Amino acid sequence: MLGNVSGDHFSETLIARDPVSYRARISPDRIAARSLADGITVTYREMDERIARCASVLNELLGSSVPGATVAALGRNSIDHLVLAFACQRVNCIFVPLNWRLGAVELTDIVADCDARLLVFEDDFGPVARELGAKSGVKLLGYQGDESSLDGLIRKADPLKPLPATGNEPAILLYTSGTTGTPKGVILTRSNLFYAAYNFSVVGEVAPGAVTFCDLPFFHTIGLVAIARTTLMMGGTLIVSDRFLPERTIDCLNDEDLAVTHYFAVPQMATILRDQPGYSGERMKRLKAIFIGGAPLPPPLVEAYLADGVALVNGYGMSEAGTVLHMPIDHQAISTRHGSVGFPAPLIDVKIMDAQGQACEAGQVGELWIRGPSISSGYWKKPEQTAASFVNGWFRTGDLVRCDEDGFHIIADRLKDMYISGGENVYPAEVEAVLLSHDAVAEVAVIGVPDEKWGEVGVAFVVARNSAKVGADELINHCKSRLATYKRPARIEFLEAIPRNAAGKPLKHVLRDRATG
């Protein structure tokens, strides 16, 4: 179907326009979004009008420099956060959602890097926003407040029609979550966003009747693109939660009136939800699936949910591409393919390449290379890193994977996380999977550290499940029958929690400093 639409017409009608403007025409009275924090509910018509008024405000505030200007946002999930994102698109601005978990120093660097002209902030982050304004000179505007706030200006503004555009302009800068400690601005065009949402709509079986629940932050591709944009593009209803509150999340997933069909989480969230007093496997069966990403899934957790009739659908994605690989929503496949992230999304091509640039055979570990219309064109103001990551139309992910004979993909590890012990490659993800198979292990992260005898050896950081009593010797013995000697961790350290970024990925540079400091 997609190939039968002419490029110009397709770009104008489906890519350059945002999904709310389209849905406001064909299903204006359908509920677009509900906000749990303030109880606000908006139809597609109401949301479209608010976006049009917000676009008018941006046009007035930024004047002749509107096209290409960057607008940063500092706040938790809200309907107005999405309104601002789509309003930026309508006036050809670039929306930059900031990670509110970062400190003022880190945020100052990002605001400077993206050349933000305007910073819109939530009241809770007022002190940080004012510090950013003082350091960078960026213009500040509160979301809520008096007539001079964004809300006040929107109420007085006249709706503005979308400015002419194509699919090639940058629409969003997503700063990578920085597992290395150095975030980069990923450029996402209107075209990238459309195809990323299309990919997940197919993978997640998101239909117009879908009700998605989002408590993952909008500064990340999962929350802003995979969940919010896909839902609104498909004409579903988005339940907006400003943060992950386990008891509230369970109440909403159990609520027959809300009738949530799709939920998204990292493995730690899925574990916490099962421990809530209100958890009900019978009620959770209503879900199409719980979609998981960001970290390995413990097999016992997968099986526990499957026993309740709920599929934990594992997948692999990234800021640069959106959804890349996914497990099918099939209970049998999920049960028999622990550790797999499944097949490529429909509009993603993949190949696995060895260190010499040759294609790998089935079962061989190599670097994942991808291409497709959802993939970013590069990094903001970083031509050298862009050139290193994009080769002849292919994006080098930096992740090591293998593909079995049936086409299922398994993430081996980050290329930079692999270490060499006694001349043999060790992939921490493989070691982590073995440790996670122990009933007493809730979380684990493995790193390589220098060793005089072997070159490098593994250190495993472990979080015990529900304060279970387990010792290092027991876990090392658990590995003995499952891993070759050179793969077994030389040392195990117990932590209360693994340090993670907003996507749930372990901050291994922090653990490496701890292990070698």
VODRENVO-202640 format. One record per residue (C-alpha): residue number from 0; x, y, z. Coordinates in pm, 1 decimal. Layout:
NODE num       c1       c2       c3
NODE NUM        X        Y        Z
...
END
This chain:
NODE num       c1       c2       c3
NODE   0      0.0      0.0      0.0
NODE   1    274.2    245.5     94.5
NODE   2    456.5    200.0   -233.8
NODE   3    148.8    297.4   -437.3
NODE   4    132.9    653.4   -303.2
NODE   5    324.9    921.5   -491.5
NODE   6    608.2   1079.1   -293.5
NODE   7    485.6   1440.5   -296.8
NODE   8    124.3   1358.0   -209.7
NODE   9    227.2   1106.1     53.4
NODE  10    465.2   1351.7    219.9
NODE  11    208.8   1631.3    227.5
NODE  12    -86.3   1433.3    359.0
NODE  13     65.2   1176.6    593.3
NODE  14    413.2   1285.4    697.3
NODE  15    434.7   1664.4    703.0
NODE  16    109.6   1692.5    897.0
NODE  17    100.2   1573.9   1254.5
NODE  18   -128.0   1282.0   1350.0
NODE  19   -363.5   1490.4   1566.2
NODE  20   -459.0   1722.3   1279.1
NODE  21   -549.6   1417.7   1070.5
NODE  22   -750.5   1246.1   1344.8
NODE  23   -931.3   1571.1   1430.2
NODE  24  -1080.3   1564.0   1081.2
NODE  25  -1193.4   1201.3   1070.9
NODE  26  -1274.0   1125.3   1437.0
NODE  27  -1305.2   1463.9   1612.1
NODE  28  -1512.8   1347.8   1909.9
NODE  29  -1305.1   1042.3   1997.5
NODE  30  -1107.6   1070.8   2322.0
NODE  31   -744.0   1143.7   2234.0
NODE  32   -589.2   1158.7   2580.2
NODE  33   -663.8   1140.6   2951.3
NODE  34   -428.6   1287.1   3211.1
NODE  35   -414.0   1111.5   3548.2
NODE  36   -230.5   1394.7   3726.2
NODE  37   -497.2   1660.5   3670.7
NODE  38   -798.7   1463.4   3547.1
NODE  39   -809.6   1641.5   3209.7
NODE  40   -962.5   1457.9   2913.4
NODE  41   -942.6   1591.1   2556.9
NODE  42  -1100.0   1482.7   2230.5
NODE  43   -905.3   1493.6   1906.5
NODE  44  -1089.1   1814.0   1810.7
NODE  45  -1001.8   1978.8   2142.6
NODE  46   -641.2   1867.7   2128.9
NODE  47   -607.5   1986.1   1769.1
NODE  48   -738.3   2332.1   1858.4
NODE  49   -505.7   2360.4   2159.0
NODE  50   -210.9   2265.6   1938.9
NODE  51   -315.8   2529.7   1682.8
NODE  52   -333.4   2796.5   1955.9
NODE  53      2.1   2686.5   2097.4
NODE  54    150.3   2712.0   1747.8
NODE  55     25.2   3069.8   1733.5
NODE  56    198.7   3143.1   2065.4
NODE  57    528.3   3000.7   1939.0
NODE  58    497.3   3198.5   1618.4
NODE  59    449.9   3517.8   1821.1
NODE  60    725.4   3448.9   2074.5
NODE  61    992.4   3342.2   1825.9
NODE  62    904.5   3574.4   1539.2
NODE  63   1098.8   3551.9   1214.5
NODE  64   1338.6   3292.4   1358.6
NODE  65   1060.1   3034.8   1404.2
NODE  66   1163.2   2792.8   1125.1
NODE  67   1434.8   2567.0   1261.6
NODE  68   1436.1   2720.4   1611.6
NODE  69   1480.9   2477.4   1900.3
NODE  70   1227.1   2472.1   2184.6
NODE  71   1326.8   2279.9   2496.2
NODE  72   1076.8   2137.8   2745.1
NODE  73   1141.8   2043.6   3107.2
NODE  74    852.9   1861.9   3269.4
NODE  75    693.7   1530.1   3346.8
NODE  76    442.9   1364.7   3116.6
NODE  77    137.7   1579.0   3047.5
NODE  78   -104.0   1650.5   2766.3
NODE  79     46.8   1997.2   2726.2
NODE  80    390.5   1840.9   2681.7
NODE  81    249.8   1665.9   2373.2
NODE  82     62.3   1979.7   2266.3
NODE  83    391.6   2170.8   2265.6
NODE  84    566.8   1895.7   2068.6
NODE  85    303.8   1900.4   1793.0
NODE  86    280.2   2281.6   1796.4
NODE  87    654.6   2293.6   1727.9
NODE  88    598.9   2070.3   1428.6
NODE  89    324.6   2295.7   1292.8
NODE  90    552.9   2600.4   1287.2
NODE  91    864.0   2406.7   1181.1
NODE  92   1041.6   2434.7   1517.1
NODE  93   1247.4   2156.4   1669.9
NODE  94   1115.4   2009.9   1995.9
NODE  95   1377.6   1910.6   2254.4
NODE  96   1237.0   1716.0   2553.9
NODE  97   1482.6   1738.4   2842.5
NODE  98   1556.0   1457.0   3083.8
NODE  99   1430.3   1597.8   3414.2
NODE 100   1632.7   1337.5   3603.4
NODE 101   1955.0   1513.3   3505.6
NODE 102   2121.2   1781.9   3715.3
NODE 103   2149.7   2148.8   3625.4
NODE 104   2507.9   2112.5   3499.6
NODE 105   2414.1   1830.9   3257.8
NODE 106   2102.5   2014.8   3141.2
NODE 107   2300.9   2335.0   3086.9
NODE 108   2528.4   2148.4   2846.5
NODE 109   2229.6   2012.0   2653.3
NODE 110   2050.7   2349.3   2634.9
NODE 111   2371.7   2504.8   2502.4
NODE 112   2435.1   2220.9   2257.8
NODE 113   2088.2   2242.0   2101.7
NODE 114   2091.4   2626.6   2087.4
NODE 115   1753.1   2641.7   2262.6
NODE 116   1565.5   2966.2   2196.1
NODE 117   1286.5   2892.2   2442.7
NODE 118   1260.6   2669.5   2751.4
NODE 119    910.3   2572.5   2867.8
NODE 120    906.1   2428.1   3217.4
NODE 121    677.6   2268.9   3474.2
NODE 122    646.1   2438.4   3815.9
NODE 123    826.0   2153.5   3994.3
NODE 124   1136.2   2230.5   3789.2
NODE 125   1119.6   2607.5   3824.1
NODE 126   1444.8   2643.0   4025.6
NODE 127   1640.8   2432.9   3774.9
NODE 128   1484.1   2618.5   3480.5
NODE 129   1576.4   2956.8   3625.7
NODE 130   1932.8   2834.9   3679.6
NODE 131   1943.2   2723.0   3316.2
NODE 132   1808.6   3060.3   3208.3
NODE 133   2070.8   3246.5   3408.5
NODE 134   2354.9   3035.2   3269.2
NODE 135   2247.5   3009.6   2905.7
NODE 136   2030.2   3314.3   2845.4
NODE 137   1747.8   3099.0   2707.3
NODE 138   1401.3   3256.3   2725.0
NODE 139   1184.6   3093.5   2995.8
NODE 140    812.4   3018.8   2991.4
NODE 141    615.1   2826.1   3253.6
NODE 142    356.4   2569.5   3145.7
NODE 143     99.2   2683.2   3402.4
NODE 144     36.8   3004.1   3594.7
NODE 145    -95.1   3350.8   3516.8
NODE 146   -176.1   3500.8   3176.1
NODE 147    193.7   3513.8   3088.5
NODE 148    232.3   3133.8   3119.1
NODE 149    199.4   2904.3   2818.5
NODE 150   -149.7   2804.9   2932.2
NODE 151   -251.3   3169.7   2970.3
NODE 152   -111.3   3262.0   2629.5
NODE 153   -282.1   2964.9   2464.0
NODE 154   -621.2   3065.5   2601.6
NODE 155   -588.4   3412.2   2445.8
NODE 156   -433.9   3306.6   2112.8
NODE 157   -608.4   3254.8   1781.4
NODE 158   -554.7   2914.8   1614.8
NODE 159   -277.2   2906.9   1356.8
NODE 160   -285.9   2690.3   1046.6
NODE 161     18.9   2464.7   1000.4
NODE 162    299.8   2628.3    803.0
NODE 163    403.9   2459.9    475.9
NODE 164    649.0   2174.8    530.8
NODE 165    783.4   1850.7    393.7
NODE 166    893.2   1535.4    569.6
NODE 167   1262.6   1620.6    568.8
NODE 168   1282.5   1894.3    832.5
NODE 169   1409.8   1805.2   1181.9
NODE 170   1113.1   1786.2   1418.5
NODE 171   1261.0   1646.1   1740.1
NODE 172   1602.8   1626.3   1903.4
NODE 173   1620.5   1329.8   2137.7
NODE 174   1928.0   1335.8   2353.5
NODE 175   2051.0    981.1   2401.1
NODE 176   2022.4    854.2   2753.3
NODE 177   2397.7    844.5   2784.1
NODE 178   2506.3    502.4   2913.1
NODE 179   2857.0    636.0   2841.2
NODE 180   2785.4    962.9   3020.7
NODE 181   2800.5   1171.3   2701.2
NODE 182   2450.2   1235.1   2556.3
NODE 183   2417.6   1316.2   2185.2
NODE 184   2130.2   1491.1   2011.5
NODE 185   1960.3   1248.6   1772.2
NODE 186   1792.2   1430.4   1482.3
NODE 187   1445.8   1294.3   1399.8
NODE 188   1261.7   1434.0   1099.5
NODE 189    886.2   1429.5   1041.0
NODE 190    945.3   1136.2    808.2
NODE 191   1148.0    946.1   1069.7
NODE 192    869.5    996.7   1325.0
NODE 193    594.8    882.9   1090.3
NODE 194    772.8    561.9    995.4
NODE 195    879.7    489.6   1353.9
NODE 196    515.4    515.2   1462.2
NODE 197    406.3    301.4   1167.3
NODE 198    661.1     33.3   1260.6
NODE 199    534.6     10.1   1616.0
NODE 200    169.7     18.1   1510.7
NODE 201    233.1   -305.5   1320.7
NODE 202    459.8   -463.7   1582.2
NODE 203    227.4   -378.5   1870.7
NODE 204    -99.2   -436.5   1682.6
NODE 205   -213.1    -84.9   1774.3
NODE 206   -557.9    -18.9   1626.3
NODE 207   -802.1    276.8   1652.8
NODE 208   -966.3    110.4   1952.5
NODE 209   -637.0     81.1   2142.3
NODE 210   -606.0    233.4   2489.3
NODE 211   -241.1    275.5   2580.2
NODE 212   -107.3    357.7   2924.2
NODE 213    214.3    560.1   2941.8
NODE 214    413.9    619.5   3257.0
NODE 215    750.6    606.9   3078.4
NODE 216    893.2    958.0   3029.6
NODE 217    830.3   1163.6   2717.9
NODE 218   1199.1   1254.5   2695.2
NODE 219   1263.6    903.1   2567.4
NODE 220   1174.2    746.7   2231.8
NODE 221    955.2    479.2   2395.1
NODE 222    727.0    730.5   2566.0
NODE 223    721.4   1010.2   2310.0
NODE 224    726.6    812.8   1985.0
NODE 225    645.2    443.3   2029.2
NODE 226    362.6    501.7   2276.7
NODE 227    225.6    854.9   2241.0
NODE 228    276.6    924.8   1872.1
NODE 229    172.9    578.3   1758.2
NODE 230   -145.6    587.0   1967.6
NODE 231   -248.1    928.0   1836.2
NODE 232   -159.1    840.4   1477.2
NODE 233   -376.4    529.0   1494.6
NODE 234   -666.6    711.5   1660.0
NODE 235   -643.7    535.9   1994.9
NODE 236   -671.3    681.9   2343.9
NODE 237   -357.1    768.0   2540.1
NODE 238   -364.5    749.1   2920.8
NODE 239    -95.1    992.7   3038.4
NODE 240     68.0    926.3   3375.2
NODE 241    317.6   1184.4   3498.8
NODE 242    535.1    920.1   3663.6
NODE 243    560.9    551.6   3750.7
NODE 244    361.5    494.8   4069.9
NODE 245    318.1    115.3   4096.4
NODE 246     -5.7    120.8   4295.7
NODE 247   -166.2    374.3   4060.4
NODE 248    -46.3    184.6   3754.6
NODE 249   -197.8   -141.1   3880.9
NODE 250   -526.0     35.3   3960.1
NODE 251   -542.0    169.8   3604.8
NODE 252   -452.2   -161.2   3442.6
NODE 253   -725.5   -327.3   3651.8
NODE 254   -984.3    -56.9   3572.1
NODE 255  -1256.6   -198.6   3344.2
NODE 256  -1377.2    149.5   3252.9
NODE 257  -1032.8    260.0   3127.4
NODE 258   -997.2    -74.7   2945.1
NODE 259   -623.2    -40.4   2882.4
NODE 260   -502.6   -262.6   2598.9
NODE 261   -129.7   -178.4   2575.6
NODE 262    125.6   -115.9   2850.5
NODE 263    497.4    -48.7   2822.6
NODE 264    767.4   -105.8   3083.2
NODE 265   1126.6   -191.4   3155.7
NODE 266   1183.6   -527.3   3331.1
NODE 267   1226.6   -368.0   3674.3
NODE 268    882.4   -206.2   3647.2
NODE 269    721.2   -535.8   3544.7
NODE 270    879.9   -702.3   3847.5
NODE 271    757.9   -431.6   4086.1
NODE 272    400.6   -450.1   3951.8
NODE 273    370.8   -820.2   4033.4
NODE 274    462.2   -743.7   4393.6
NODE 275    175.4   -494.7   4436.9
NODE 276   -115.6   -602.7   4662.7
NODE 277   -360.5   -505.8   4389.3
NODE 278   -200.6   -717.1   4118.3
NODE 279   -458.1   -941.0   3949.8
NODE 280   -356.1  -1183.6   3679.1
NODE 281   -721.7  -1231.6   3587.4
NODE 282   -772.6   -861.2   3520.3
NODE 283   -437.2   -820.7   3346.5
NODE 284   -545.3  -1073.8   3084.0
NODE 285   -736.0   -791.7   2915.6
NODE 286   -405.0   -648.0   2792.9
NODE 287   -292.4   -718.3   2439.9
NODE 288     58.2   -739.4   2590.1
NODE 289    310.8   -569.8   2811.5
NODE 290    587.3   -442.5   2585.5
NODE 291    935.6   -458.4   2735.6
NODE 292   1268.2   -303.7   2643.4
NODE 293   1584.9   -156.0   2784.2
NODE 294   1729.1   -456.3   2969.2
NODE 295   1733.0   -838.8   2968.5
NODE 296   1415.3  -1014.1   3080.8
NODE 297   1454.8  -1272.2   3359.9
NODE 298   1297.3  -1600.4   3236.3
NODE 299   1111.3  -1657.9   3568.3
NODE 300    938.6  -1321.2   3523.6
NODE 301    832.1  -1407.6   3168.1
NODE 302    689.6  -1741.1   3276.2
NODE 303    508.8  -1591.1   3575.7
NODE 304    325.1  -1344.7   3352.7
NODE 305    253.0  -1611.2   3091.1
NODE 306     96.6  -1826.1   3362.5
NODE 307   -146.1  -1537.8   3421.2
NODE 308   -221.8  -1517.1   3049.6
NODE 309    -15.5  -1202.4   2992.9
NODE 310    254.4  -1181.5   2724.2
NODE 311    574.2   -990.9   2802.2
NODE 312    679.1   -889.7   2450.8
NODE 313   1051.5   -825.0   2441.3
NODE 314   1197.6   -587.5   2187.2
NODE 315   1496.4   -378.7   2089.9
NODE 316   1489.8    -17.2   1985.6
NODE 317   1692.3    299.4   2005.4
NODE 318   1659.3    676.2   1984.9
NODE 319   1815.3    670.6   1638.5
NODE 320   1555.4    434.0   1490.8
NODE 321   1257.1    366.5   1715.8
NODE 322   1145.3      3.8   1709.0
NODE 323   1406.9   -218.4   1542.6
NODE 324   1344.9   -578.8   1655.1
NODE 325   1042.6   -733.1   1824.7
NODE 326    902.3  -1059.9   1946.9
NODE 327    563.2  -1153.7   1801.8
NODE 328    264.1  -1133.1   2035.4
NODE 329    256.3  -1509.8   2060.5
NODE 330    262.9  -1687.6   2396.8
NODE 331    423.9  -2002.7   2262.3
NODE 332    705.8  -1816.8   2086.9
NODE 333    769.8  -1604.5   2396.1
NODE 334    783.7  -1910.7   2621.4
NODE 335   1023.9  -2103.7   2399.7
NODE 336   1250.1  -1813.6   2297.4
NODE 337   1375.2  -1668.7   2625.6
NODE 338   1627.3  -1393.6   2560.2
NODE 339   1521.0  -1333.3   2201.8
NODE 340   1412.1   -993.4   2070.9
NODE 341   1258.7  -1150.1   1762.6
NODE 342   1228.6  -1016.9   1410.0
NODE 343   1299.9   -684.7   1234.8
NODE 344   1017.1   -430.1   1230.7
NODE 345    837.5   -417.5    894.0
NODE 346   1024.4   -116.4    750.4
NODE 347   1368.3   -202.2    892.0
NODE 348   1641.3   -387.7    702.8
NODE 349   1908.4   -555.1    915.2
NODE 350   2238.8   -726.6    859.7
NODE 351   2495.9   -865.4   1101.7
NODE 352   2857.2   -780.7   1021.6
NODE 353   3185.1   -916.6   1155.7
NODE 354   3490.9   -707.4   1243.6
NODE 355   3617.3   -736.4    884.4
NODE 356   3295.2   -595.5    738.4
NODE 357   3166.9   -932.0    614.2
NODE 358   2814.2  -1065.8    668.3
NODE 359   2785.7  -1317.6    951.1
NODE 360   2637.5  -1663.1    914.1
NODE 361   2343.1  -1784.8   1123.5
NODE 362   2444.2  -1821.3   1486.4
NODE 363   2755.1  -1606.0   1452.2
NODE 364   2784.6  -1294.1   1669.9
NODE 365   2843.6   -964.5   1491.4
NODE 366   2749.9   -598.4   1494.2
NODE 367   2392.0   -511.4   1401.1
NODE 368   2364.0   -273.9   1102.5
NODE 369   2021.7   -131.9   1013.1
NODE 370   1856.7     88.6    752.7
NODE 371   1507.3    219.1    686.7
NODE 372   1298.2    538.0    672.0
NODE 373   1260.6    563.9   1051.0
NODE 374   1633.7    594.5   1108.3
NODE 375   1785.2    930.2   1199.5
NODE 376   2006.1   1114.9    953.8
NODE 377   2265.0   1182.2   1222.8
NODE 378   2368.0   1360.3   1539.5
NODE 379   2317.5   1730.8   1607.0
NODE 380   2640.5   1923.8   1540.3
NODE 381   2850.7   1606.8   1553.6
NODE 382   2965.3   1536.3   1195.4
NODE 383   3250.9   1305.0   1296.4
NODE 384   3029.4   1080.3   1510.6
NODE 385   2764.7   1085.6   1236.7
NODE 386   3018.6    979.9    974.5
NODE 387   3145.4    699.7   1199.5
NODE 388   2796.0    560.3   1261.2
NODE 389   2647.1    584.9    911.1
NODE 390   2812.9    380.1    636.4
NODE 391   2675.1    363.1    280.8
NODE 392   2317.1    412.4    397.5
NODE 393   2348.2    173.1    692.0
NODE 394   2351.4    272.0   1059.3
NODE 395   2599.3     86.9   1279.1
NODE 396   2420.5     29.6   1608.4
NODE 397   2725.8    -66.9   1813.5
NODE 398   2528.8   -366.3   1945.5
NODE 399   2638.1   -726.3   1903.4
NODE 400   2370.1   -976.1   1801.7
NODE 401   2325.9  -1318.7   1654.0
NODE 402   2042.1  -1456.4   1446.1
NODE 403   1934.0  -1818.9   1460.1
NODE 404   1821.7  -2028.5   1164.9
NODE 405   1456.9  -1934.2   1224.3
NODE 406   1528.7  -1561.9   1202.8
NODE 407   1502.7  -1482.0   1574.9
NODE 408   1759.8  -1229.6   1696.8
NODE 409   1939.0  -1237.4   2031.3
NODE 410   2129.1   -938.1   2168.1
NODE 411   2478.9  -1052.1   2266.9
NODE 412   2595.6   -717.8   2406.1
NODE 413   2711.2   -366.5   2338.3
NODE 414   3024.0   -378.6   2122.4
NODE 415   3207.4   -160.0   2374.1
NODE 416   3091.7   -377.3   2668.4
NODE 417   3245.6   -696.5   2532.6
NODE 418   3572.2   -783.9   2705.3
NODE 419   3848.8  -1035.3   2633.9
NODE 420   3952.0  -1282.6   2903.5
NODE 421   4240.1  -1518.9   2833.2
NODE 422   4212.6  -1439.5   2461.9
NODE 423   3841.7  -1526.7   2444.3
NODE 424   3553.1  -1283.6   2379.8
NODE 425   3309.3  -1255.2   2669.9
NODE 426   2966.8  -1100.2   2618.0
NODE 427   2832.7   -969.7   2951.6
NODE 428   2471.6  -1015.1   2840.2
NODE 429   2527.0  -1391.2   2819.1
NODE 430   2662.8  -1400.2   3174.0
NODE 431   2380.3  -1174.8   3295.1
NODE 432   2121.7  -1409.5   3144.6
NODE 433   2265.0  -1704.1   3337.4
NODE 434   2267.7  -1514.2   3666.9
NODE 435   1911.9  -1390.2   3608.1
NODE 436   1798.9  -1751.9   3576.6
NODE 437   1872.7  -1794.6   3948.8
NODE 438   1554.6  -1747.9   4151.1
NODE 439   1723.9  -1519.8   4405.7
NODE 440   1852.9  -1268.5   4147.9
NODE 441   1635.3   -970.3   4060.3
NODE 442   1885.3   -755.8   3868.0
NODE 443   2239.2   -797.9   3742.0
NODE 444   2500.3   -609.4   3541.5
NODE 445   2836.2   -755.5   3438.0
NODE 446   3144.3   -558.5   3335.1
NODE 447   3501.1   -645.5   3243.0
NODE 448   3789.2   -509.5   3449.7
NODE 449   4168.0   -531.1   3397.2
NODE 450   4343.9   -841.6   3532.2
NODE 451   4718.9   -912.5   3532.4
NODE 452   4682.3  -1281.9   3453.2
NODE 453   4388.4  -1295.6   3211.2
NODE 454   4390.2   -946.8   3063.6
NODE 455   4033.0   -889.3   3178.9
NODE 456   3787.7  -1068.5   3406.2
NODE 457   3421.1  -1020.5   3485.4
NODE 458   3266.4   -848.0   3784.7
NODE 459   2893.9   -909.6   3841.2
NODE 460   2683.7   -654.9   4029.1
NODE 461   2375.9   -829.4   4169.0
NODE 462   2052.4   -714.8   4331.8
NODE 463   1885.4   -994.3   4530.2
NODE 464   1514.2  -1057.9   4482.1
NODE 465   1300.0   -942.1   4776.0
NODE 466   1598.4   -943.7   5013.3
NODE 467   1663.4  -1312.1   4939.9
NODE 468   1965.2  -1455.8   5117.0
NODE 469   2214.4  -1562.0   4854.5
NODE 470   2593.5  -1561.1   4861.8
NODE 471   2854.3  -1501.7   4597.3
NODE 472   2974.9  -1864.1   4612.3
NODE 473   2623.7  -1992.6   4540.4
NODE 474   2592.1  -1771.3   4232.3
NODE 475   2936.1  -1863.6   4101.8
NODE 476   2846.7  -2232.8   4143.9
NODE 477   2524.9  -2160.8   3953.7
NODE 478   2739.5  -2039.5   3664.9
NODE 479   2977.3  -2337.5   3665.7
NODE 480   2746.7  -2581.3   3487.3
NODE 481   2618.9  -2316.8   3249.0
NODE 482   2922.4  -2113.5   3143.8
NODE 483   3275.7  -2185.1   3029.4
NODE 484   3541.8  -2108.2   3288.5
NODE 485   3661.1  -1789.0   3117.7
NODE 486   3304.3  -1651.8   3111.9
NODE 487   3233.8  -1695.2   3482.1
NODE 488   3254.3  -1376.7   3691.2
NODE 489   3566.1  -1357.4   3903.1
NODE 490   3387.7  -1141.9   4157.8
NODE 491   3030.5  -1072.6   4262.8
NODE 492   2924.3   -754.8   4440.9
NODE 493   2578.4   -702.4   4589.0
NODE 494   2394.5   -370.4   4549.5
NODE 495   2061.2   -230.7   4662.9
NODE 496   1994.9   -118.8   4302.0
NODE 497   2174.0   -110.6   3967.8
NODE 498   2233.1    250.0   3851.6
NODE 499   2030.2    295.7   3533.2
NODE 500   1939.5    562.1   3282.7
NODE 501   1583.9    661.5   3191.8
NODE 502   1556.2    372.9   2944.2
NODE 503   1637.1    120.4   3215.5
NODE 504   1984.2     43.7   3079.5
NODE 505   2262.2     -9.2   3335.1
NODE 506   2512.2    275.5   3359.5
NODE 507   2812.9     51.7   3316.0
NODE 508   3062.5    337.0   3317.9
NODE 509   2946.9    409.4   3674.8
NODE 510   2985.9     42.4   3772.2
NODE 511   3326.5     28.6   3603.9
NODE 512   3444.1    326.0   3810.2
NODE 513   3318.6    152.6   4123.6
NODE 514   3490.2   -176.2   4039.3
NODE 515   3825.8    -20.1   3954.4
NODE 516   3822.3    280.9   4187.4
END
